[in-house]
Amino acid sequence: MASSIAVEIILIFSTMFIAVTIAALWFAFSASKLKHKKELQEKRMSIIDKHFNDMLRIECPYCRTVYSANSDECPNCRANTKKILFPEIPKT
């Protein structure tokens, strides 16, 4: 009778250990999957930002010079205020 109680206690602890191990592995897998999705989203956003900055032009409110969004100031008058102009879509 005492040995059957000991066997039952060992079975209970072993099932608890297996359950905790499975939960920890599942948590680690889902966390790595989320991290991978986040990295992919950051890569997509950097590509979109790069292409958007290539298309984006800024007009200086002082001298009306249109220049690239990559520069921090107007190349003509060196003003650092920016007004965003979106590229026009060609009409067909």
MOPAC internal coordinates of N, CA, C and O (Angstrom, degrees):
PM7 1SCF
backbone

  N    0.0000 0     0.00 0     0.00 0    0    0    0
  C    1.4470 1     0.00 0     0.00 0    1    0    0
  C    1.5314 1   110.36 1     0.00 0    2    1    0
  O    1.2310 1   119.91 1   139.40 1    3    2    1
  N    1.3073 1   117.78 1   -40.60 1    3    2    1
  C    1.4562 1   121.27 1  -179.65 1    5    3    2
  C    1.5204 1   110.74 1   -68.70 1    6    5    3
  O    1.2310 1   120.70 1   147.10 1    7    6    5
  N    1.3258 1   116.28 1   -32.90 1    7    6    5
  C    1.4636 1   118.74 1   179.62 1    9    7    6
  C    1.5224 1   111.45 1   -72.35 1   10    9    7
  O    1.2310 1   120.36 1   147.56 1   11   10    9
  N    1.3388 1   116.92 1   -32.44 1   11   10    9
  C    1.4644 1   118.96 1   178.40 1   13   11   10
  C    1.5305 1   110.94 1   -69.58 1   14   13   11
  O    1.2310 1   120.05 1   145.63 1   15   14   13
  N    1.3254 1   117.50 1   -34.37 1   15   14   13
  C    1.4664 1   120.89 1   175.97 1   17   15   14
  C    1.5207 1   110.19 1   -67.12 1   18   17   15
  O    1.2310 1   120.34 1   139.44 1   19   18   17
  N    1.3086 1   116.95 1   -40.56 1   19   18   17
  C    1.4676 1   120.95 1   178.61 1   21   19   18
  C    1.5209 1   110.47 1   -64.73 1   22   21   19
  O    1.2310 1   120.43 1   139.79 1   23   22   21
  N    1.3194 1   116.79 1   -40.21 1   23   22   21
  C    1.4764 1   120.67 1   178.53 1   25   23   22
  C    1.5198 1   109.91 1   -65.59 1   26   25   23
  O    1.2310 1   119.65 1   138.68 1   27   26   25
  N    1.3244 1   118.28 1   -41.32 1   27   26   25
  C    1.4568 1   121.49 1   178.28 1   29   27   26
  C    1.5363 1   111.04 1   -63.72 1   30   29   27
  O    1.2310 1   120.19 1   138.99 1   31   30   29
  N    1.3213 1   117.24 1   -41.01 1   31   30   29
  C    1.4753 1   120.65 1   178.57 1   33   31   30
  C    1.5244 1   110.00 1   -64.44 1   34   33   31
  O    1.2310 1   120.58 1   137.63 1   35   34   33
  N    1.3273 1   116.49 1   -42.37 1   35   34   33
  C    1.4712 1   119.86 1   178.31 1   37   35   34
  C    1.5281 1   110.22 1   -63.62 1   38   37   35
  O    1.2310 1   119.56 1   138.62 1   39   38   37
  N    1.3194 1   118.44 1   -41.38 1   39   38   37
  C    1.4691 1   121.64 1   177.86 1   41   39   38
  C    1.5284 1   111.64 1   -63.59 1   42   41   39
  O    1.2310 1   120.36 1   138.48 1   43   42   41
  N    1.3208 1   116.92 1   -41.52 1   43   42   41
  C    1.4703 1   120.47 1   178.75 1   45   43   42
  C    1.5247 1   110.37 1   -62.32 1   46   45   43
  O    1.2310 1   120.11 1   133.26 1   47   46   45
  N    1.3441 1   117.39 1   -46.74 1   47   46   45
  C    1.4625 1   119.94 1  -179.45 1   49   47   46
  C    1.5278 1   111.81 1   -67.86 1   50   49   47
  O    1.2310 1   120.35 1   144.69 1   51   50   49
  N    1.3226 1   116.95 1   -35.31 1   51   50   49
  C    1.4625 1   118.32 1   179.25 1   53   51   50
  C    1.5220 1   111.06 1   -69.15 1   54   53   51
  O    1.2310 1   120.01 1   140.69 1   55   54   53
  N    1.3438 1   117.59 1   -39.31 1   55   54   53
  C    1.4714 1   119.06 1   176.85 1   57   55   54
  C    1.5260 1   110.72 1   -66.96 1   58   57   55
  O    1.2310 1   120.01 1   143.29 1   59   58   57
  N    1.3246 1   117.58 1   -36.71 1   59   58   57
  C    1.4652 1   119.59 1   176.31 1   61   59   58
  C    1.5180 1   110.66 1   -64.65 1   62   61   59
  O    1.2310 1   120.28 1   138.52 1   63   62   61
  N    1.3316 1   117.08 1   -41.48 1   63   62   61
  C    1.4607 1   121.12 1   178.40 1   65   63   62
  C    1.5245 1   110.87 1   -62.58 1   66   65   63
  O    1.2310 1   120.32 1   136.33 1   67   66   65
  N    1.3242 1   116.99 1   -43.67 1   67   66   65
  C    1.4685 1   121.05 1   178.75 1   69   67   66
  C    1.5259 1   110.35 1   -63.80 1   70   69   67
  O    1.2310 1   119.90 1   137.67 1   71   70   69
  N    1.3250 1   117.80 1   -42.33 1   71   70   69
  C    1.4665 1   121.60 1   179.84 1   73   71   70
  C    1.5309 1   111.07 1   -64.10 1   74   73   71
  O    1.2310 1   120.29 1   136.81 1   75   74   73
  N    1.3249 1   117.05 1   -43.19 1   75   74   73
  C    1.4685 1   120.46 1   179.17 1   77   75   74
  C    1.5287 1   110.36 1   -66.37 1   78   77   75
  O    1.2310 1   120.11 1   140.71 1   79   78   77
  N    1.3318 1   117.39 1   -39.29 1   79   78   77
  C    1.4646 1   120.75 1   178.46 1   81   79   78
  C    1.5131 1   111.10 1   -64.24 1   82   81   79
  O    1.2310 1   120.00 1   136.18 1   83   82   81
  N    1.3258 1   117.60 1   -43.82 1   83   82   81
  C    1.4719 1   121.01 1   178.00 1   85   83   82
  C    1.5232 1   110.51 1   -63.40 1   86   85   83
  O    1.2310 1   119.80 1   138.14 1   87   86   85
  N    1.3215 1   117.99 1   -41.86 1   87   86   85
  C    1.4739 1   120.92 1   179.15 1   89   87   86
  C    1.5276 1   110.76 1   -64.30 1   90   89   87
  O    1.2310 1   119.86 1   139.54 1   91   90   89
  N    1.3296 1   117.88 1   -40.46 1   91   90   89
  C    1.4649 1   120.76 1   179.69 1   93   91   90
  C    1.5223 1   110.86 1   -66.93 1   94   93   91
  O    1.2310 1   120.12 1   138.01 1   95   94   93
  N    1.3222 1   117.37 1   -41.99 1   95   94   93
  C    1.4699 1   120.35 1   178.21 1   97   95   94
  C    1.5235 1   111.69 1   -65.51 1   98   97   95
  O    1.2310 1   120.42 1   139.96 1   99   98   97
  N    1.3358 1   116.80 1   -40.04 1   99   98   97
  C    1.4646 1   120.55 1   177.79 1  101   99   98
  C    1.5288 1   110.83 1   -64.00 1  102  101   99
  O    1.2310 1   120.61 1   138.02 1  103  102  101
  N    1.3234 1   116.45 1   -41.98 1  103  102  101
  C    1.4629 1   120.64 1   178.47 1  105  103  102
  C    1.5284 1   111.10 1   -63.61 1  106  105  103
  O    1.2310 1   120.00 1   136.59 1  107  106  105
  N    1.3275 1   117.60 1   -43.41 1  107  106  105
  C    1.4624 1   121.12 1   179.60 1  109  107  106
  C    1.5241 1   110.73 1   -64.85 1  110  109  107
  O    1.2310 1   119.91 1   139.29 1  111  110  109
  N    1.3154 1   117.77 1   -40.71 1  111  110  109
  C    1.4580 1   121.42 1   178.98 1  113  111  110
  C    1.5200 1   111.30 1   -65.11 1  114  113  111
  O    1.2310 1   119.89 1   135.34 1  115  114  113
  N    1.3301 1   117.82 1   -44.66 1  115  114  113
  C    1.4689 1   120.03 1  -179.20 1  117  115  114
  C    1.5192 1   111.17 1   -68.26 1  118  117  115
  O    1.2310 1   120.01 1   145.35 1  119  118  117
  N    1.3287 1   117.59 1   -34.65 1  119  118  117
  C    1.4671 1   120.15 1   178.27 1  121  119  118
  C    1.5243 1   110.54 1   -67.38 1  122  121  119
  O    1.2310 1   119.88 1   139.39 1  123  122  121
  N    1.3252 1   117.83 1   -40.61 1  123  122  121
  C    1.4665 1   119.84 1   178.47 1  125  123  122
  C    1.5181 1   110.97 1   -68.68 1  126  125  123
  O    1.2310 1   120.25 1   146.15 1  127  126  125
  N    1.3220 1   117.12 1   -33.85 1  127  126  125
  C    1.4624 1   120.87 1   177.96 1  129  127  126
  C    1.5332 1   110.28 1   -66.38 1  130  129  127
  O    1.2310 1   120.24 1   137.76 1  131  130  129
  N    1.3300 1   117.15 1   -42.24 1  131  130  129
  C    1.4595 1   120.89 1   177.68 1  133  131  130
  C    1.5306 1   111.24 1   -64.71 1  134  133  131
  O    1.2310 1   120.71 1   140.69 1  135  134  133
  N    1.3317 1   116.25 1   -39.31 1  135  134  133
  C    1.4586 1   120.36 1   178.71 1  137  135  134
  C    1.5230 1   110.30 1   -63.38 1  138  137  135
  O    1.2310 1   120.44 1   138.59 1  139  138  137
  N    1.3279 1   116.76 1   -41.41 1  139  138  137
  C    1.4577 1   120.96 1   179.15 1  141  139  138
  C    1.5296 1   110.60 1   -64.53 1  142  141  139
  O    1.2310 1   120.05 1   138.16 1  143  142  141
  N    1.3288 1   117.51 1   -41.84 1  143  142  141
  C    1.4639 1   120.80 1   177.65 1  145  143  142
  C    1.5243 1   110.76 1   -63.19 1  146  145  143
  O    1.2310 1   120.38 1   140.56 1  147  146  145
  N    1.3222 1   116.87 1   -39.44 1  147  146  145
  C    1.4579 1   121.12 1   179.79 1  149  147  146
  C    1.5319 1   110.64 1   -65.40 1  150  149  147
  O    1.2310 1   120.26 1   138.87 1  151  150  149
  N    1.3420 1   117.12 1   -41.13 1  151  150  149
  C    1.4639 1   120.65 1   178.08 1  153  151  150
  C    1.5210 1   110.97 1   -63.89 1  154  153  151
  O    1.2310 1   120.11 1   138.41 1  155  154  153
  N    1.3337 1   117.40 1   -41.59 1  155  154  153
  C    1.4628 1   120.52 1   178.01 1  157  155  154
  C    1.5252 1   111.30 1   -63.43 1  158  157  155
  O    1.2310 1   120.31 1   139.88 1  159  158  157
  N    1.3278 1   117.01 1   -40.12 1  159  158  157
  C    1.4641 1   120.41 1   178.77 1  161  159  158
  C    1.5204 1   110.59 1   -65.22 1  162  161  159
  O    1.2310 1   119.95 1   140.27 1  163  162  161
  N    1.3419 1   117.70 1   -39.73 1  163  162  161
  C    1.4687 1   120.64 1   178.35 1  165  163  162
  C    1.5253 1   110.75 1   -64.91 1  166  165  163
  O    1.2310 1   119.89 1   140.93 1  167  166  165
  N    1.3293 1   117.82 1   -39.07 1  167  166  165
  C    1.4626 1   120.97 1   177.31 1  169  167  166
  C    1.5221 1   110.88 1   -64.21 1  170  169  167
  O    1.2310 1   120.65 1   136.82 1  171  170  169
  N    1.3252 1   116.36 1   -43.18 1  171  170  169
  C    1.4730 1   120.13 1   178.40 1  173  171  170
  C    1.5255 1   110.77 1   -61.32 1  174  173  171
  O    1.2310 1   120.74 1   135.75 1  175  174  173
  N    1.3356 1   116.18 1   -44.25 1  175  174  173
  C    1.4644 1   119.11 1  -179.09 1  177  175  174
  C    1.5214 1   111.90 1   -65.73 1  178  177  175
  O    1.2310 1   119.85 1   143.52 1  179  178  177
  N    1.3318 1   117.89 1   -36.48 1  179  178  177
  C    1.4646 1   119.61 1   178.41 1  181  179  178
  C    1.5191 1   110.85 1   -66.68 1  182  181  179
  O    1.2310 1   120.08 1   142.28 1  183  182  181
  N    1.3318 1   117.45 1   -37.72 1  183  182  181
  C    1.4708 1   120.38 1   177.11 1  185  183  182
  C    1.5179 1   110.28 1   -66.67 1  186  185  183
  O    1.2310 1   120.24 1   136.88 1  187  186  185
  N    1.3247 1   117.15 1   -43.12 1  187  186  185
  C    1.4663 1   120.58 1   178.98 1  189  187  186
  C    1.5251 1   110.32 1   -63.33 1  190  189  187
  O    1.2310 1   120.27 1   136.44 1  191  190  189
  N    1.3434 1   117.09 1   -43.56 1  191  190  189
  C    1.4652 1   120.51 1   179.04 1  193  191  190
  C    1.5210 1   111.27 1   -61.92 1  194  193  191
  O    1.2310 1   120.35 1   140.14 1  195  194  193
  N    1.3182 1   116.94 1   -39.86 1  195  194  193
  C    1.4579 1   120.67 1  -179.75 1  197  195  194
  C    1.5226 1   110.37 1   -62.78 1  198  197  195
  O    1.2310 1   120.29 1   132.07 1  199  198  197
  N    1.3270 1   117.05 1   -47.93 1  199  198  197
  C    1.4644 1   120.14 1  -179.42 1  201  199  198
  C    1.5282 1   111.17 1   -68.56 1  202  201  199
  O    1.2310 1   120.25 1   144.04 1  203  202  201
  N    1.3239 1   117.12 1   -35.96 1  203  202  201
  C    1.4598 1   120.07 1   178.85 1  205  203  202
  C    1.5229 1   110.50 1   -66.07 1  206  205  203
  O    1.2310 1   120.06 1   138.32 1  207  206  205
  N    1.3371 1   117.49 1   -41.68 1  207  206  205
  C    1.4603 1   120.64 1   179.19 1  209  207  206
  C    1.5246 1   111.69 1   -66.78 1  210  209  207
  O    1.2310 1   120.25 1   150.88 1  211  210  209
  N    1.3415 1   117.12 1   -29.12 1  211  210  209
  C    1.4571 1   119.34 1   175.94 1  213  211  210
  C    1.5215 1   111.07 1   -68.18 1  214  213  211
  O    1.2310 1   120.20 1   146.51 1  215  214  213
  N    1.3299 1   117.23 1   -33.49 1  215  214  213
  C    1.4642 1   120.88 1  -178.62 1  217  215  214
  C    1.5267 1   112.25 1   -85.75 1  218  217  215
  O    1.2310 1   120.02 1   157.23 1  219  218  217
  N    1.2937 1   117.57 1   -22.77 1  219  218  217
  C    1.4581 1   122.49 1  -171.92 1  221  219  218
  C    1.5235 1   111.73 1   -78.02 1  222  221  219
  O    1.2310 1   120.51 1   -45.58 1  223  222  221
  N    1.3018 1   116.64 1   134.42 1  223  222  221
  C    1.4632 1   123.50 1   176.08 1  225  223  222
  C    1.5208 1   108.53 1  -125.20 1  226  225  223
  O    1.2310 1   120.84 1   -31.46 1  227  226  225
  N    1.3185 1   116.00 1   148.54 1  227  226  225
  C    1.4579 1   121.77 1  -178.09 1  229  227  226
  C    1.5216 1   108.73 1  -120.77 1  230  229  227
  O    1.2310 1   121.17 1   -41.91 1  231  230  229
  N    1.3313 1   115.36 1   138.09 1  231  230  229
  C    1.4642 1   120.25 1   177.08 1  233  231  230
  C    1.5174 1   109.07 1  -106.25 1  234  233  231
  O    1.2310 1   120.77 1   -52.00 1  235  234  233
  N    1.3035 1   116.13 1   128.00 1  235  234  233
  C    1.4545 1   121.53 1   177.47 1  237  235  234
  C    1.5312 1   108.48 1   -71.88 1  238  237  235
  O    1.2310 1   119.38 1   -52.25 1  239  238  237
  N    1.3290 1   118.80 1   127.75 1  239  238  237
  C    1.4681 1   120.14 1  -178.85 1  241  239  238
  C    1.5282 1   113.08 1   -72.23 1  242  241  239
  O    1.2310 1   119.91 1   166.06 1  243  242  241
  N    1.3430 1   117.78 1   -13.94 1  243  242  241
  C    1.4595 1   120.72 1  -178.42 1  245  243  242
  C    1.5240 1   112.66 1   -91.88 1  246  245  243
  O    1.2310 1   120.68 1   129.82 1  247  246  245
  N    1.3294 1   116.30 1   -50.18 1  247  246  245
  C    1.4667 1   118.73 1  -175.86 1  249  247  246
  C    1.5259 1   113.02 1  -110.97 1  250  249  247
  O    1.2310 1   119.72 1   179.65 1  251  250  249
  N    1.3287 1   118.14 1    -0.35 1  251  250  249
  C    1.4625 1   124.65 1   177.86 1  253  251  250
  C    1.5326 1   113.53 1    61.87 1  254  253  251
  O    1.2310 1   120.14 1  -156.10 1  255  254  253
  N    1.3127 1   117.34 1    23.90 1  255  254  253
  C    1.4577 1   120.89 1   175.98 1  257  255  254
  C    1.5251 1   108.82 1   -79.47 1  258  257  255
  O    1.2310 1   120.25 1   -46.16 1  259  258  257
  N    1.3215 1   117.13 1   133.84 1  259  258  257
  C    1.4601 1   121.73 1   177.78 1  261  259  258
  C    1.5225 1   107.53 1   -97.81 1  262  261  259
  O    1.2310 1   120.99 1   -53.74 1  263  262  261
  N    1.3460 1   115.71 1   126.26 1  263  262  261
  C    1.4531 1   120.41 1  -177.57 1  265  263  262
  C    1.5241 1   110.18 1  -140.95 1  266  265  263
  O    1.2310 1   120.45 1    -9.75 1  267  266  265
  N    1.3262 1   116.74 1   170.25 1  267  266  265
  C    1.4627 1   122.98 1  -176.28 1  269  267  266
  C    1.5237 1   110.84 1   -69.30 1  270  269  267
  O    1.2310 1   121.33 1   -28.09 1  271  270  269
  N    1.3403 1   115.06 1   151.91 1  271  270  269
  C    1.4662 1   120.40 1   179.88 1  273  271  270
  C    1.5181 1   111.80 1   -74.94 1  274  273  271
  O    1.2310 1   120.09 1   167.55 1  275  274  273
  N    1.3188 1   117.44 1   -12.45 1  275  274  273
  C    1.4618 1   119.97 1  -178.85 1  277  275  274
  C    1.5191 1   112.84 1   -73.57 1  278  277  275
  O    1.2310 1   119.95 1   154.98 1  279  278  277
  N    1.3149 1   117.70 1   -25.02 1  279  278  277
  C    1.4674 1   119.34 1   179.33 1  281  279  278
  C    1.5228 1   109.83 1   -85.71 1  282  281  279
  O    1.2310 1   120.92 1   -32.69 1  283  282  281
  N    1.3193 1   115.84 1   147.31 1  283  282  281
  C    1.4655 1   120.94 1  -174.83 1  285  283  282
  C    1.5254 1   113.52 1   -82.65 1  286  285  283
  O    1.2310 1   120.28 1   159.72 1  287  286  285
  N    1.3205 1   117.07 1   -20.28 1  287  286  285
  C    1.4617 1   119.65 1  -177.18 1  289  287  286
  C    1.5196 1   109.70 1  -142.39 1  290  289  287
  O    1.2310 1   121.12 1   -14.91 1  291  290  289
  N    1.3011 1   115.46 1   165.09 1  291  290  289
  C    1.4592 1   121.71 1   179.32 1  293  291  290
  C    1.5295 1   109.20 1   -66.26 1  294  293  291
  O    1.2310 1   120.01 1   -49.81 1  295  294  293
  N    1.3402 1   117.58 1   130.19 1  295  294  293
  C    1.4613 1   118.62 1   179.97 1  297  295  294
  C    1.5299 1   112.79 1   -70.35 1  298  297  295
  O    1.2310 1   119.99 1   161.59 1  299  298  297
  N    1.3195 1   117.62 1   -18.41 1  299  298  297
  C    1.4559 1   120.85 1  -177.44 1  301  299  298
  C    1.5299 1   111.90 1   -87.53 1  302  301  299
  O    1.2310 1   120.22 1   123.73 1  303  302  301
  N    1.3312 1   117.18 1   -56.27 1  303  302  301
  C    1.4704 1   120.35 1  -174.81 1  305  303  302
  C    1.5296 1   113.43 1  -109.55 1  306  305  303
  O    1.2310 1   119.26 1   178.38 1  307  306  305
  N    1.3155 1   119.02 1    -1.62 1  307  306  305
  C    1.4681 1   125.37 1   177.90 1  309  307  306
  C    1.5319 1   113.62 1    65.52 1  310  309  307
  O    1.2310 1   119.84 1  -156.69 1  311  310  309
  N    1.3219 1   117.92 1    23.31 1  311  310  309
  C    1.4641 1   121.01 1   175.84 1  313  311  310
  C    1.5304 1   108.47 1   -78.90 1  314  313  311
  O    1.2310 1   120.21 1   -34.18 1  315  314  313
  N    1.3172 1   117.21 1   145.82 1  315  314  313
  C    1.4552 1   119.61 1  -178.59 1  317  315  314
  C    1.5188 1   113.72 1  -105.59 1  318  317  315
  O    1.2310 1   119.37 1  -168.84 1  319  318  317
  N    1.3184 1   118.80 1    11.16 1  319  318  317
  C    1.4650 1   121.40 1   175.22 1  321  319  318
  C    1.5174 1   108.56 1   -85.56 1  322  321  319
  O    1.2310 1   121.05 1   -36.78 1  323  322  321
  N    1.3341 1   115.59 1   143.22 1  323  322  321
  C    1.4561 1   119.79 1  -174.22 1  325  323  322
  C    1.5275 1   111.04 1  -130.05 1  326  325  323
  O    1.2310 1   121.37 1   -37.74 1  327  326  325
  N    1.3113 1   114.98 1   142.26 1  327  326  325
  C    1.4532 1   122.42 1   172.80 1  329  327  326
  C    1.5239 1   106.02 1  -125.68 1  330  329  327
  O    1.2310 1   120.22 1   -58.04 1  331  330  329
  N    1.3181 1   117.18 1   121.96 1  331  330  329
  C    1.4611 1   120.59 1  -172.92 1  333  331  330
  C    1.5237 1   109.97 1   -81.61 1  334  333  331
  O    1.2310 1   120.95 1   -47.81 1  335  334  333
  N    1.3312 1   115.79 1   132.19 1  335  334  333
  C    1.4518 1   123.18 1   172.23 1  337  335  334
  C    1.5168 1   108.59 1  -117.47 1  338  337  335
  O    1.2310 1   120.62 1   -55.31 1  339  338  337
  N    1.3131 1   116.42 1   124.69 1  339  338  337
  C    1.4488 1   119.64 1   177.73 1  341  339  338
  C    1.5217 1   108.62 1   -85.12 1  342  341  339
  O    1.2310 1   120.09 1   -32.87 1  343  342  341
  N    1.3365 1   117.43 1   147.13 1  343  342  341
  C    1.4681 1   119.82 1  -179.84 1  345  343  342
  C    1.5168 1   110.56 1   -65.47 1  346  345  343
  O    1.2310 1   120.81 1   -34.16 1  347  346  345
  N    1.3166 1   116.06 1   145.84 1  347  346  345
  C    1.4465 1   120.54 1   178.84 1  349  347  346
  C    1.5109 1   109.84 1   -80.30 1  350  349  347
  O    1.2310 1   121.20 1   -38.42 1  351  350  349
  N    1.3281 1   115.31 1   141.58 1  351  350  349
  C    1.4580 1   120.47 1   178.66 1  353  351  350
  C    1.5355 1   106.89 1   -86.39 1  354  353  351
  O    1.2310 1   120.33 1   -52.20 1  355  354  353
  N    1.3257 1   116.97 1   127.80 1  355  354  353
  C    1.4673 1   118.83 1   179.82 1  357  355  354
  C    1.5142 1   112.04 1   -63.58 1  358  357  355
  O    1.2310 1   120.98 1   -39.67 1  359  358  357
  N    1.3171 1   115.74 1   140.33 1  359  358  357
  C    1.4804 1   121.00 1   179.29 1  361  359  358
  C    1.5229 1   108.04 1   -92.97 1  362  361  359
  O    1.2310 1   121.15 1   -45.54 1  363  362  361
  N    1.3143 1   115.40 1   134.46 1  363  362  361
  C    1.4617 1   119.37 1   179.97 1  365  363  362
  C    1.4966 1   111.84 1  -105.24 1  366  365  363
  O    1.2310 1   120.10 1   180.00 1  367  366  365

